[in-house]
């Protein structure tokens, strides 16, 4: 089991990112760690109220977690799988 640190609300598991998402972050001067830290602390970014409520419920039910953050002129999504084994950084159009 992954140990939680630094106010994390859940474990990220293995972290992976698509080349396009990592490139968008690099062009914007944002590190993946900055957004992963926000995601793990329960700062869901710019998702709607309904999705934020679903995430809060998912913390207790073990469902998938989704965050979205503005990056440049687009967004990067972060999705943590229901079993908390993998967290993926990707662009919305890659979903």
Order of alpha helices (4+ residues) and beta strands (2+ residues): beta-alpha-alpha-alpha-beta-beta-beta
